[in-house]
Structure formats: structure tokens, C-alpha cells
Amino acid sequence: MSREGREADGRRKRITVLDPQELYTVAEDAPQLSEPVLVVVLDGFVDAGNAARLAAEALVEGRDTTPVVHFDVDQLVDYRSRRPPLQFETDHWASYSPPTLDIVALTDTGDTPYLLLSGPEPDTQWERFVAAVEQIVRRFGIRLVITLSGIPMAVPHTRPIGVTAHASRPELVEGHTAWFGSAQVPGSAVALLEYRLGEAGIDAMGFAVHVPHYLARAEYPQAARTLLDHTGVAAGLFMPTESLTKAAERTEAEIAEQVENSEEVAQVVTALERQYDTVAEGRAGAGAGGLGGELPSADELAAEVERFLAARDPGDELPGDDPADDPSDPDR
């Protein structure tokens, strides 16, 4: 199989892709839905605040799921980079928890069916994986693909949570003001998926929620709830957010306590609030043209994403630990 792509200078090139149908199997009793939406959450790239993971968990919590498609992870996952757990008991291996990359059917709180693709982001064969998803989209008559992610941003937790919306055609993101201009960021399978589906004339969009950078490696359920709110509006679905709302209330209280007990942390949050308010004023005046202020810029977004990818260890849950994270630093 081959598909067209483009060179950096815009010229067309042909990409050879091995048969994508060999990457997945369709369940024999897979339901036939009427123009469903497919929500995509892939683990392994940027997910600041664990926003997308928490959102996916909330979608399936307490709800029945029906298998639709099973991907062959042996062809897609590098086990040595993400070693799946095996349970050892005294003198033998007792169990193994293999990674799974599946599409399941489930319903929203109003009993409207939709599809969810979740699991590890493929380490290899991105073009083949994307071609496989395109086949599945056409086979099941999927009308819209929505990807979810969280990105670290120099924003305070005390202000409304922002979202960057992107899509294969501008009509899908009408009403969403652009936060950034042009930026080059590390690639991901979900970004390539949206790009290729758009080339194929299939509606695809995504929401990247803005997570305060000092909370990027903690769980931030507020961001997950924001993702589901936006997904529900775009897809015409009623997403379950009750558990996330309760978790968000607990998290807000914990953050407030830590800020109150640290003058240094409070100063950094105050600086972020001033920066946010300045940029928000410029954004209101710029309309759909993007931000009117200099911060945060597209280049800073790219740098923040790269820092997030380079620092996977737990910690840095609140600001002030790293001078490089201080927005009041003029050299930042």
C-alpha cells in the first residue's frame, strides 16, 4: 500500500506502507454504530498533568465496554523502552500484564454510543498505524476523530484552564481563539494521525489542555475534566465528569495548602498570574488572530514540551524548585 505525503518544500512524495490490515483484528461481534465519534488517547507522548489518561479512565469508569478492534502491539511497541510488568511469586512467574491498544464501544451518560481508542502510543510504524486507523474509520463510518492531550504551560492554576484546539479543517474549531502562531514541536502518532486523516478528507481534531508547568508531572484532574467538557461539546456527547470534579476539588485544596505554606511558591504563582492577565488582555484584543502579548509564545511552547519529555521523573509538583521555571526571571 502507498499513500501520498509532502516533502519539506511542499512537493508530493509517495510513502510505501505495508498492509495496515495486518496490524489489527476486528471483533466478530463488533457493534455497527451509526456515524460514531472516535476519541483517541495514546499514552507515551506529552500528557501534562496526566490529563488525557485521567480523561480516558473517567470515560470507562463504571461503564460497560464492547471490544471493537484489537491492535497487534507486538508489531508496534518497544518492550525494552516501556517494560510491561510481570509478577514474581517466591519461585515462579505468576502473571503477566501485556500492553493493550484497543478500540472499544461505550456510551455517554445519555446512552449515546461512541468509540474509544486507548493504549500505548506506537513506538514504530506510525504511517502503517495511521493507515490502519483510516481503514477503521472508513469501515465503521466514523464521522469525527478527536484526540486528547495535555501540554505544560507557564500559566497559574488560579486562572481559567486554557485549551488549544486544532483540526483538519478550520470549521471544526470555530469559536476557539488561537493561542499560538507557528511552532515546531516534537512529533507524535496522534498529531500524524490528525494530519493524515485531514489529507484523506476525514474530519479530525484535537484538544491540548494547558497545564501549569509546575503541576505537569502530577495528576491534575481539573485538566482532564476540561478535556472532556470540550470533547462533549465538539462531539455532541454527555461525558461523565462527576468523579473528575470531586478529584479536582481535593486537588485544589491540596495545592492551596502548599501555596499558603510556602512564600516562595506564592511569589511564583503571583508572577504567573500577572503574566497570564497581561497576555489574556492582549488575547481579548487580538480575537482570532492569536495572542497580543509576547508570553507565552509558540517557541516557548515547543521548549516547554521538550523539557517535559526530557524530565520524566516524578517531582516538581509545585513551582520554585527550579530557577529555570521562574517566569519572573528576565532571562527565562
C-alpha positions as YAML, in Angstrom:
chain: A
units: angstrom
residues:
- id: 1
  name: MET
  ca: [0.00, 0.00, 0.00]
- id: 2
  name: SER
  ca: [1.21, 3.53, -0.71]
- id: 3
  name: ARG
  ca: [0.00, 6.97, 0.27]
- id: 4
  name: GLU
  ca: [0.97, 10.49, -0.68]
- id: 5
  name: GLY
  ca: [2.84, 12.84, 1.60]
- id: 6
  name: ARG
  ca: [4.77, 16.04, 1.10]
- id: 7
  name: GLU
  ca: [8.41, 16.98, 1.20]
- id: 8
  name: ALA
  ca: [9.52, 19.92, 3.34]
- id: 9
  name: ASP
  ca: [9.37, 22.14, 0.25]
- id: 10
  name: GLY
  ca: [5.77, 21.11, -0.43]
- id: 11
  name: ARG
  ca: [6.46, 18.66, -3.25]
- id: 12
  name: ARG
  ca: [4.44, 15.46, -3.22]
- id: 13
  name: LYS
  ca: [6.14, 12.20, -2.37]
- id: 14
  name: ARG
  ca: [4.81, 8.67, -2.23]
- id: 15
  name: ILE
  ca: [5.19, 6.69, 1.01]
- id: 16
  name: THR
  ca: [5.11, 2.90, 0.85]
- id: 17
  name: VAL
  ca: [3.17, 1.34, 3.73]
- id: 18
  name: LEU
  ca: [2.94, -2.39, 4.43]
- id: 19
  name: ASP
  ca: [-0.59, -3.77, 4.53]
- id: 20
  name: PRO
  ca: [-2.09, -1.94, 7.55]
- id: 21
  name: GLN
  ca: [-4.86, -4.51, 7.91]
- id: 22
  name: GLU
  ca: [-2.30, -6.96, 9.33]
- id: 23
  name: LEU
  ca: [-1.86, -4.64, 12.32]
- id: 24
  name: TYR
  ca: [-5.32, -5.23, 13.78]
- id: 25
  name: THR
  ca: [-8.26, -7.59, 14.10]
- id: 26
  name: VAL
  ca: [-11.92, -6.65, 14.27]
- id: 27
  name: ALA
  ca: [-14.06, -8.38, 16.88]
- id: 28
  name: GLU
  ca: [-16.53, -10.83, 15.36]
- id: 29
  name: ASP
  ca: [-19.41, -9.29, 17.32]
- id: 30
  name: ALA
  ca: [-18.28, -5.68, 16.91]
- id: 31
  name: PRO
  ca: [-21.33, -3.41, 17.02]
- id: 32
  name: GLN
  ca: [-22.32, -1.46, 13.93]
- id: 33
  name: LEU
  ca: [-22.87, 2.10, 15.09]
- id: 34
  name: SER
  ca: [-24.40, 4.97, 13.16]
- id: 35
  name: GLU
  ca: [-21.69, 7.55, 12.35]
- id: 36
  name: PRO
  ca: [-19.96, 7.36, 15.75]
- id: 37
  name: VAL
  ca: [-17.24, 9.63, 17.10]
- id: 38
  name: LEU
  ca: [-13.83, 8.13, 17.86]
- id: 39
  name: VAL
  ca: [-11.97, 9.55, 20.87]
- id: 40
  name: VAL
  ca: [-8.22, 8.82, 20.83]
- id: 41
  name: VAL
  ca: [-5.97, 8.80, 23.92]
- id: 42
  name: LEU
  ca: [-2.48, 7.38, 23.41]
- id: 43
  name: ASP
  ca: [-0.06, 7.04, 26.31]
- id: 44
  name: GLY
  ca: [3.62, 7.79, 25.84]
- id: 45
  name: PHE
  ca: [3.95, 11.32, 24.48]
- id: 46
  name: VAL
  ca: [3.24, 14.60, 26.28]
- id: 47
  name: ASP
  ca: [0.41, 14.25, 28.79]
- id: 48
  name: ALA
  ca: [0.99, 17.05, 31.27]
- id: 49
  name: GLY
  ca: [-0.96, 16.57, 34.46]
- id: 50
  name: ASN
  ca: [-1.85, 13.07, 33.22]
- id: 51
  name: ALA
  ca: [-4.84, 14.90, 31.75]
- id: 52
  name: ALA
  ca: [-5.59, 12.59, 28.83]
- id: 53
  name: ARG
  ca: [-5.04, 9.43, 30.87]
- id: 54
  name: LEU
  ca: [-7.37, 10.63, 33.62]
- id: 55
  name: ALA
  ca: [-9.94, 11.59, 31.00]
- id: 56
  name: ALA
  ca: [-9.81, 8.11, 29.41]
- id: 57
  name: GLU
  ca: [-10.14, 6.45, 32.80]
- id: 58
  name: ALA
  ca: [-13.19, 8.58, 33.59]
- id: 59
  name: LEU
  ca: [-14.81, 7.56, 30.31]
- id: 60
  name: VAL
  ca: [-14.70, 3.84, 31.12]
- id: 61
  name: GLU
  ca: [-15.18, 4.02, 34.89]
- id: 62
  name: GLY
  ca: [-18.32, 2.13, 35.82]
- id: 63
  name: ARG
  ca: [-19.43, 1.76, 32.21]
- id: 64
  name: ASP
  ca: [-19.74, -1.33, 30.01]
- id: 65
  name: THR
  ca: [-17.33, -1.52, 27.09]
- id: 66
  name: THR
  ca: [-17.62, -3.70, 23.99]
- id: 67
  name: PRO
  ca: [-14.45, -4.77, 22.11]
- id: 68
  name: VAL
  ca: [-14.33, -3.48, 18.54]
- id: 69
  name: VAL
  ca: [-10.70, -3.56, 17.33]
- id: 70
  name: HIS
  ca: [-7.55, -5.11, 18.80]
- id: 71
  name: PHE
  ca: [-4.14, -3.91, 17.59]
- id: 72
  name: ASP
  ca: [-1.15, -6.24, 17.49]
- id: 73
  name: VAL
  ca: [1.12, -4.47, 19.98]
- id: 74
  name: ASP
  ca: [3.95, -6.91, 19.25]
- id: 75
  name: GLN
  ca: [4.40, -5.02, 15.99]
- id: 76
  name: LEU
  ca: [4.05, -1.55, 17.48]
- id: 77
  name: VAL
  ca: [5.55, -1.42, 20.97]
- id: 78
  name: ASP
  ca: [9.21, -1.39, 22.01]
- id: 79
  name: TYR
  ca: [9.06, -3.50, 25.16]
- id: 80
  name: ARG
  ca: [12.57, -2.51, 26.24]
- id: 81
  name: SER
  ca: [11.65, 1.17, 26.39]
- id: 82
  name: ARG
  ca: [8.37, 0.50, 28.23]
- id: 83
  name: ARG
  ca: [8.77, -2.81, 30.01]
- id: 84
  name: PRO
  ca: [5.42, -4.39, 30.88]
- id: 85
  name: PRO
  ca: [5.17, -5.80, 34.42]
- id: 86
  name: LEU
  ca: [5.45, -9.48, 35.32]
- id: 87
  name: GLN
  ca: [4.50, -10.69, 38.79]
- id: 88
  name: PHE
  ca: [7.04, -12.94, 40.57]
- id: 89
  name: GLU
  ca: [5.84, -15.20, 43.41]
- id: 90
  name: THR
  ca: [8.51, -16.98, 45.51]
- id: 91
  name: ASP
  ca: [9.83, -19.33, 42.84]
- id: 92
  name: HIS
  ca: [7.86, -18.69, 39.66]
- id: 93
  name: TRP
  ca: [6.38, -16.07, 37.37]
- id: 94
  name: ALA
  ca: [2.72, -15.86, 38.32]
- id: 95
  name: SER
  ca: [1.23, -13.38, 35.88]
- id: 96
  name: TYR
  ca: [1.95, -11.01, 33.02]
- id: 97
  name: SER
  ca: [0.23, -7.71, 32.19]
- id: 98
  name: PRO
  ca: [0.79, -7.10, 28.49]
- id: 99
  name: PRO
  ca: [0.15, -3.69, 26.95]
- id: 100
  name: THR
  ca: [-3.10, -3.35, 25.01]
- id: 101
  name: LEU
  ca: [-4.03, -0.96, 22.24]
- id: 102
  name: ASP
  ca: [-7.74, -1.38, 21.53]
- id: 103
  name: ILE
  ca: [-10.85, 0.33, 20.31]
- id: 104
  name: VAL
  ca: [-13.95, -0.23, 22.42]
- id: 105
  name: ALA
  ca: [-17.53, 0.91, 22.09]
- id: 106
  name: LEU
  ca: [-19.23, 2.56, 25.06]
- id: 107
  name: THR
  ca: [-21.97, 5.08, 25.76]
- id: 108
  name: ASP
  ca: [-22.06, 8.54, 27.27]
- id: 109
  name: THR
  ca: [-24.29, 9.45, 30.21]
- id: 110
  name: GLY
  ca: [-27.19, 9.91, 27.77]
- id: 111
  name: ASP
  ca: [-26.67, 6.41, 26.32]
- id: 112
  name: THR
  ca: [-25.32, 7.71, 23.00]
- id: 113
  name: PRO
  ca: [-22.68, 5.25, 21.68]
- id: 114
  name: TYR
  ca: [-19.19, 6.28, 20.63]
- id: 115
  name: LEU
  ca: [-15.75, 4.67, 20.29]
- id: 116
  name: LEU
  ca: [-12.56, 5.00, 22.35]
- id: 117
  name: LEU
  ca: [-9.06, 4.13, 21.12]
- id: 118
  name: SER
  ca: [-6.61, 3.97, 24.02]
- id: 119
  name: GLY
  ca: [-3.31, 2.37, 24.91]
- id: 120
  name: PRO
  ca: [0.39, 2.97, 24.32]
- id: 121
  name: GLU
  ca: [1.49, 5.26, 21.53]
- id: 122
  name: PRO
  ca: [3.16, 3.08, 18.88]
- id: 123
  name: ASP
  ca: [6.95, 3.21, 19.04]
- id: 124
  name: THR
  ca: [7.29, 2.17, 15.40]
- id: 125
  name: GLN
  ca: [5.35, 2.04, 12.12]
- id: 126
  name: TRP
  ca: [3.49, 5.29, 12.59]
- id: 127
  name: GLU
  ca: [2.46, 5.55, 8.94]
- id: 128
  name: ARG
  ca: [1.17, 1.99, 8.95]
- id: 129
  name: PHE
  ca: [-0.71, 2.55, 12.20]
- id: 130
  name: VAL
  ca: [-2.28, 5.75, 10.87]
- id: 131
  name: ALA
  ca: [-3.28, 3.94, 7.66]
- id: 132
  name: ALA
  ca: [-4.87, 1.22, 9.80]
- id: 133
  name: VAL
  ca: [-6.89, 3.78, 11.75]
- id: 134
  name: GLU
  ca: [-8.01, 5.34, 8.48]
- id: 135
  name: GLN
  ca: [-9.26, 1.95, 7.32]
- id: 136
  name: ILE
  ca: [-11.15, 1.51, 10.59]
- id: 137
  name: VAL
  ca: [-12.65, 4.99, 10.32]
- id: 138
  name: ARG
  ca: [-14.00, 4.19, 6.86]
- id: 139
  name: ARG
  ca: [-15.19, 0.71, 7.82]
- id: 140
  name: PHE
  ca: [-17.24, 1.91, 10.80]
- id: 141
  name: GLY
  ca: [-18.44, 5.16, 9.25]
- id: 142
  name: ILE
  ca: [-16.78, 7.28, 11.92]
- id: 143
  name: ARG
  ca: [-17.78, 10.90, 11.41]
- id: 144
  name: LEU
  ca: [-15.19, 12.60, 13.63]
- id: 145
  name: VAL
  ca: [-11.90, 11.66, 15.31]
- id: 146
  name: ILE
  ca: [-10.94, 13.61, 18.46]
- id: 147
  name: THR
  ca: [-7.52, 13.33, 20.11]
- id: 148
  name: LEU
  ca: [-6.78, 14.44, 23.68]
- id: 149
  name: SER
  ca: [-3.54, 15.62, 25.28]
- id: 150
  name: GLY
  ca: [-2.12, 17.89, 27.96]
- id: 151
  name: ILE
  ca: [0.74, 20.34, 27.40]
- id: 152
  name: PRO
  ca: [2.82, 22.10, 30.07]
- id: 153
  name: MET
  ca: [2.46, 25.88, 30.08]
- id: 154
  name: ALA
  ca: [3.74, 28.81, 32.12]
- id: 155
  name: VAL
  ca: [0.27, 29.55, 33.48]
- id: 156
  name: PRO
  ca: [-1.09, 29.70, 37.05]
- id: 157
  name: HIS
  ca: [-3.56, 27.21, 38.47]
- id: 158
  name: THR
  ca: [-5.64, 30.13, 39.77]
- id: 159
  name: ARG
  ca: [-6.83, 31.19, 36.31]
- id: 160
  name: PRO
  ca: [-9.24, 29.51, 33.85]
- id: 161
  name: ILE
  ca: [-7.71, 26.49, 32.14]
- id: 162
  name: GLY
  ca: [-6.88, 27.18, 28.51]
- id: 163
  name: VAL
  ca: [-7.19, 24.76, 25.61]
- id: 164
  name: THR
  ca: [-5.53, 24.76, 22.21]
- id: 165
  name: ALA
  ca: [-7.92, 23.35, 19.62]
- id: 166
  name: HIS
  ca: [-6.62, 22.11, 16.26]
- id: 167
  name: ALA
  ca: [-8.32, 20.35, 13.38]
- id: 168
  name: SER
  ca: [-8.06, 19.06, 9.84]
- id: 169
  name: ARG
  ca: [-10.27, 21.94, 8.66]
- id: 170
  name: PRO
  ca: [-10.94, 25.34, 10.25]
- id: 171
  name: GLU
  ca: [-14.71, 24.91, 10.52]
- id: 172
  name: LEU
  ca: [-14.18, 22.29, 13.24]
- id: 173
  name: VAL
  ca: [-12.53, 24.79, 15.60]
- id: 174
  name: GLU
  ca: [-14.80, 27.77, 15.04]
- id: 175
  name: GLY
  ca: [-15.28, 29.63, 18.30]
- id: 176
  name: HIS
  ca: [-11.83, 28.65, 19.62]
- id: 177
  name: THR
  ca: [-9.40, 31.56, 19.68]
- id: 178
  name: ALA
  ca: [-5.86, 30.64, 18.67]
- id: 179
  name: TRP
  ca: [-3.27, 30.76, 21.44]
- id: 180
  name: PHE
  ca: [-0.23, 30.36, 19.21]
- id: 181
  name: GLY
  ca: [1.11, 31.11, 15.79]
- id: 182
  name: SER
  ca: [3.65, 28.84, 14.11]
- id: 183
  name: ALA
  ca: [5.67, 26.38, 16.19]
- id: 184
  name: GLN
  ca: [7.72, 23.28, 15.52]
- id: 185
  name: VAL
  ca: [7.28, 20.67, 18.26]
- id: 186
  name: PRO
  ca: [8.33, 17.02, 18.67]
- id: 187
  name: GLY
  ca: [6.13, 14.72, 16.60]
- id: 188
  name: SER
  ca: [3.58, 12.25, 17.92]
- id: 189
  name: ALA
  ca: [1.44, 9.48, 16.49]
- id: 190
  name: VAL
  ca: [-1.77, 11.37, 17.29]
- id: 191
  name: ALA
  ca: [-0.53, 14.52, 15.54]
- id: 192
  name: LEU
  ca: [0.41, 12.49, 12.48]
- id: 193
  name: LEU
  ca: [-2.98, 10.78, 12.66]
- id: 194
  name: GLU
  ca: [-4.84, 14.09, 12.51]
- id: 195
  name: TYR
  ca: [-2.59, 15.31, 9.70]
- id: 196
  name: ARG
  ca: [-3.03, 12.20, 7.54]
- id: 197
  name: LEU
  ca: [-6.76, 11.96, 8.14]
- id: 198
  name: GLY
  ca: [-7.08, 15.56, 7.07]
- id: 199
  name: GLU
  ca: [-5.20, 14.77, 3.86]
- id: 200
  name: ALA
  ca: [-7.65, 11.92, 3.28]
- id: 201
  name: GLY
  ca: [-10.64, 14.25, 3.70]
- id: 202
  name: ILE
  ca: [-11.68, 12.82, 7.06]
- id: 203
  name: ASP
  ca: [-12.70, 15.15, 9.90]
- id: 204
  name: ALA
  ca: [-10.20, 15.01, 12.75]
- id: 205
  name: MET
  ca: [-9.46, 17.41, 15.58]
- id: 206
  name: GLY
  ca: [-7.74, 17.55, 18.93]
- id: 207
  name: PHE
  ca: [-7.73, 19.37, 22.23]
- id: 208
  name: ALA
  ca: [-4.50, 20.13, 24.10]
- id: 209
  name: VAL
  ca: [-5.28, 21.39, 27.59]
- id: 210
  name: HIS
  ca: [-2.85, 23.88, 29.16]
- id: 211
  name: VAL
  ca: [-1.47, 22.51, 32.43]
- id: 212
  name: PRO
  ca: [0.60, 24.70, 34.79]
- id: 213
  name: HIS
  ca: [4.18, 23.57, 34.23]
- id: 214
  name: TYR
  ca: [4.75, 23.11, 37.95]
- id: 215
  name: LEU
  ca: [1.91, 20.55, 38.01]
- id: 216
  name: ALA
  ca: [2.85, 18.84, 34.76]
- id: 217
  name: ARG
  ca: [4.13, 15.63, 36.34]
- id: 218
  name: ALA
  ca: [1.42, 15.41, 38.98]
- id: 219
  name: GLU
  ca: [-2.17, 14.30, 38.44]
- id: 220
  name: TYR
  ca: [-4.29, 17.32, 37.58]
- id: 221
  name: PRO
  ca: [-7.92, 16.20, 37.25]
- id: 222
  name: GLN
  ca: [-9.04, 19.77, 36.54]
- id: 223
  name: ALA
  ca: [-7.34, 19.49, 33.15]
- id: 224
  name: ALA
  ca: [-8.93, 16.10, 32.42]
- id: 225
  name: ARG
  ca: [-12.37, 17.50, 33.18]
- id: 226
  name: THR
  ca: [-11.69, 20.41, 30.81]
- id: 227
  name: LEU
  ca: [-10.74, 17.97, 28.05]
- id: 228
  name: LEU
  ca: [-13.98, 16.05, 28.46]
- id: 229
  name: ASP
  ca: [-16.05, 19.23, 28.55]
- id: 230
  name: HIS
  ca: [-14.60, 20.34, 25.21]
- id: 231
  name: THR
  ca: [-14.92, 16.85, 23.73]
- id: 232
  name: GLY
  ca: [-18.56, 16.67, 24.70]
- id: 233
  name: VAL
  ca: [-19.36, 19.97, 23.01]
- id: 234
  name: ALA
  ca: [-17.46, 19.07, 19.83]
- id: 235
  name: ALA
  ca: [-18.91, 15.55, 19.59]
- id: 236
  name: GLY
  ca: [-22.41, 16.24, 20.87]
- id: 237
  name: LEU
  ca: [-21.88, 13.82, 23.75]
- id: 238
  name: PHE
  ca: [-22.54, 13.98, 27.51]
- id: 239
  name: MET
  ca: [-19.25, 12.89, 29.04]
- id: 240
  name: PRO
  ca: [-19.02, 11.56, 32.62]
- id: 241
  name: THR
  ca: [-17.11, 14.11, 34.71]
- id: 242
  name: GLU
  ca: [-18.50, 13.65, 38.23]
- id: 243
  name: SER
  ca: [-15.50, 11.69, 39.53]
- id: 244
  name: LEU
  ca: [-13.09, 14.18, 37.98]
- id: 245
  name: THR
  ca: [-14.95, 17.09, 39.56]
- id: 246
  name: LYS
  ca: [-14.62, 15.52, 43.01]
- id: 247
  name: ALA
  ca: [-10.93, 14.76, 42.44]
- id: 248
  name: ALA
  ca: [-10.39, 18.32, 41.22]
- id: 249
  name: GLU
  ca: [-11.87, 19.74, 44.42]
- id: 250
  name: ARG
  ca: [-9.47, 17.66, 46.51]
- id: 251
  name: THR
  ca: [-6.52, 18.65, 44.35]
- id: 252
  name: GLU
  ca: [-7.40, 22.35, 44.53]
- id: 253
  name: ALA
  ca: [-7.43, 22.16, 48.32]
- id: 254
  name: GLU
  ca: [-4.06, 20.40, 48.41]
- id: 255
  name: ILE
  ca: [-2.46, 22.94, 46.07]
- id: 256
  name: ALA
  ca: [-3.89, 25.87, 48.02]
- id: 257
  name: GLU
  ca: [-2.45, 24.46, 51.23]
- id: 258
  name: GLN
  ca: [1.00, 24.04, 49.72]
- id: 259
  name: VAL
  ca: [0.96, 27.55, 48.23]
- id: 260
  name: GLU
  ca: [-0.15, 29.02, 51.55]
- id: 261
  name: ASN
  ca: [2.71, 27.27, 53.37]
- id: 262
  name: SER
  ca: [5.45, 28.47, 51.00]
- id: 263
  name: GLU
  ca: [6.20, 32.15, 50.42]
- id: 264
  name: GLU
  ca: [8.48, 31.27, 47.52]
- id: 265
  name: VAL
  ca: [5.77, 29.26, 45.81]
- id: 266
  name: ALA
  ca: [3.23, 32.04, 46.39]
- id: 267
  name: GLN
  ca: [5.56, 34.58, 44.77]
- id: 268
  name: VAL
  ca: [5.98, 32.45, 41.66]
- id: 269
  name: VAL
  ca: [2.23, 31.88, 41.35]
- id: 270
  name: THR
  ca: [1.66, 35.63, 41.71]
- id: 271
  name: ALA
  ca: [4.18, 36.31, 38.93]
- id: 272
  name: LEU
  ca: [2.41, 33.79, 36.70]
- id: 273
  name: GLU
  ca: [-0.92, 35.46, 37.43]
- id: 274
  name: ARG
  ca: [0.45, 38.84, 36.32]
- id: 275
  name: GLN
  ca: [1.86, 37.28, 33.16]
- id: 276
  name: TYR
  ca: [-1.39, 35.45, 32.41]
- id: 277
  name: ASP
  ca: [-3.54, 38.55, 32.92]
- id: 278
  name: THR
  ca: [-1.32, 40.62, 30.63]
- id: 279
  name: VAL
  ca: [-1.46, 38.02, 27.87]
- id: 280
  name: ALA
  ca: [-5.19, 37.44, 28.33]
- id: 281
  name: GLU
  ca: [-5.84, 41.15, 27.80]
- id: 282
  name: GLY
  ca: [-3.83, 41.06, 24.59]
- id: 283
  name: ARG
  ca: [-5.62, 37.91, 23.50]
- id: 284
  name: ALA
  ca: [-9.02, 39.53, 24.01]
- id: 285
  name: GLY
  ca: [-7.96, 42.39, 21.78]
- id: 286
  name: ALA
  ca: [-6.43, 40.15, 19.12]
- id: 287
  name: GLY
  ca: [-9.55, 37.99, 18.53]
- id: 288
  name: ALA
  ca: [-8.97, 35.03, 16.25]
- id: 289
  name: GLY
  ca: [-5.56, 36.38, 15.27]
- id: 290
  name: GLY
  ca: [-3.92, 34.89, 18.33]
- id: 291
  name: LEU
  ca: [-2.24, 36.35, 21.38]
- id: 292
  name: GLY
  ca: [-1.47, 40.03, 21.59]
- id: 293
  name: GLY
  ca: [1.27, 39.57, 24.18]
- id: 294
  name: GLU
  ca: [4.71, 38.09, 23.91]
- id: 295
  name: LEU
  ca: [4.22, 35.39, 26.56]
- id: 296
  name: PRO
  ca: [3.65, 32.54, 26.23]
- id: 297
  name: SER
  ca: [4.94, 32.30, 22.67]
- id: 298
  name: ALA
  ca: [4.95, 29.39, 20.26]
- id: 299
  name: ASP
  ca: [8.69, 28.95, 20.73]
- id: 300
  name: GLU
  ca: [8.21, 28.73, 24.49]
- id: 301
  name: LEU
  ca: [5.53, 26.11, 23.98]
- id: 302
  name: ALA
  ca: [7.94, 23.99, 21.95]
- id: 303
  name: ALA
  ca: [10.68, 24.43, 24.56]
- id: 304
  name: GLU
  ca: [8.27, 23.53, 27.37]
- id: 305
  name: VAL
  ca: [7.21, 20.35, 25.57]
- id: 306
  name: GLU
  ca: [10.83, 19.35, 25.03]
- id: 307
  name: ARG
  ca: [11.65, 19.99, 28.70]
- id: 308
  name: PHE
  ca: [8.68, 17.85, 29.70]
- id: 309
  name: LEU
  ca: [9.84, 14.98, 27.52]
- id: 310
  name: ALA
  ca: [13.39, 15.25, 28.87]
- id: 311
  name: ALA
  ca: [12.28, 15.20, 32.52]
- id: 312
  name: ARG
  ca: [10.09, 12.15, 33.13]
- id: 313
  name: ASP
  ca: [10.99, 11.63, 36.81]
- id: 314
  name: PRO
  ca: [8.37, 12.41, 39.46]
- id: 315
  name: GLY
  ca: [8.67, 15.69, 41.30]
- id: 316
  name: ASP
  ca: [8.49, 19.41, 40.57]
- id: 317
  name: GLU
  ca: [4.84, 19.31, 41.55]
- id: 318
  name: LEU
  ca: [4.93, 22.93, 42.65]
- id: 319
  name: PRO
  ca: [6.91, 25.93, 41.36]
- id: 320
  name: GLY
  ca: [10.04, 27.29, 42.91]
- id: 321
  name: ASP
  ca: [12.13, 24.12, 42.83]
- id: 322
  name: ASP
  ca: [13.94, 25.05, 39.62]
- id: 323
  name: PRO
  ca: [15.05, 28.64, 38.94]
- id: 324
  name: ALA
  ca: [14.54, 27.98, 35.23]
- id: 325
  name: ASP
  ca: [10.81, 27.66, 35.91]
- id: 326
  name: ASP
  ca: [10.54, 31.13, 37.45]
- id: 327
  name: PRO
  ca: [8.58, 33.31, 34.98]
- id: 328
  name: SER
  ca: [9.78, 36.43, 36.77]
- id: 329
  name: ASP
  ca: [13.35, 35.67, 35.68]
- id: 330
  name: PRO
  ca: [14.11, 38.08, 32.79]
- id: 331
  name: ASP
  ca: [16.48, 35.55, 31.26]
- id: 332
  name: ARG
  ca: [13.77, 32.88, 31.06]
...
